[in-house]
């Protein structure tokens, strides 16, 4: 099984989109639908797979590491919120 040393066209488009979107304010979900013709949830699944790719890391290490940090921070925050909800005392 060979390991690809180059990003595919879709992976490149996703990283370009993320790079270009950085610092913008607006309806990112609408832009995702318009650009990729997928639901935002599916887009973020694709992005997560791309961010775990060694090829993407070699292609643009600064962008990929920044996006990994953002993803990981959001996952930690979600887990923390879930833990607080699960451990709260029941209301009597």
Secondary structure, DSSP 8 states (H G I E B T S, - for coil): -----S--HHHHHHHHHHHHHTT--S-HHHHHHHHHSS-HHHHHHHHHHHHT-HHHHHH-HHHHHHHHHHHHHHHHHHHHHHHHHHHS----
